[in-house]
Amino acid sequence: MRWSVVTGGGGGMGIECGRRLGREGPVLIAEFDEQRLESGLSLLKGEGLEVDGICCDVSRAADIDSLARAVRDRGGLRSVIHTAGLSPMMAPSERILAVNLAGTARIIQALVPYASEGSACVCISSMAGYGGAMESNAKIDAILDSPLDGDLISRLRPLAKEFDIEDPTTAYKLSKWGVQRLVRRKARDWAARGARIVSLSPGIIDTPMGQFENERQPIMKEIAENTPLGRMGHASEIASVATFLCSEDASYVTGVDWLVDGGATHAFQNQT
């Protein structure tokens, strides 16, 4: 039986995705933090789900290779929900780009050989990526479109007159815009194996990471309050859409981004 993969599987969003995928078949949880990995595995096993785990830093090629071998040894890939990532207040720009964009590119590249008919990949982006798109231009996009061709931040610094790449919020926006572009470009590669790939862009979500950002960026609360639905989203609301996108019910959906943001992105764009 093919296995599903959830990266960042020890986080609030990752656990919810693992729970939902686990109702359909075995799940391999990939997590950077060993303590969070063990906690997540214990929780899901306690619910009677078939899960296994692997420590994985998605910015490290060797860790991604180990993850790919683990998928191969388990009979191939059913689906992957790639939630692993860093928010603006968690790391400097260089690390954010390495994890959020280059790490996503590595996951996609390493796992596609083990995809087969009906497999699906969902990469978590962000509504912030739509802000990155508005700031972007052809030179920036060309760099974002080749995230594994050397250090991203050193290639972006010469364009510093156009934006502040040392600002982690800017790096975060660009990394998530880059994920959306990456999924569009890789749709044919996955389709060649009978598989699909999409990105999913959450809004302000009530997870430990979301709360961490809320405590340090007052604008986050303002965005949530001014979202048309008037509240933060829940991890279960992201997981439900992500697992739908992995399912046969979404069999004609690929190469696109899905906004799951309570209406916030377009509401704020229409205000400007």
Secondary structure, DSSP 4 states (H G I P E B T S, - for coil): --EEEEETTTSHHHHHHHHHHHTTS-EEEEES-HHHHHHHHHHHHHTT--EEEEE--TT-HHHHHHHHHHHHHTT-EEEEEE-----GGGS-HHHHHIIIIIHHHHHHHHHGGGEEEEEEEEEE--THHHHHHHH--HHHHHHHT-TTSS-HHHHHGGGTTTS-TTSHHHHHHHHHHHHHHHHHHHHHHHHTTT-EEEEEEE-SEESHHHHHHHHH-HHHHHHHHHSTT-S-EEHHHHHHHHHHHHSGGGTT--S-EEEESTTHHHHHHHH-
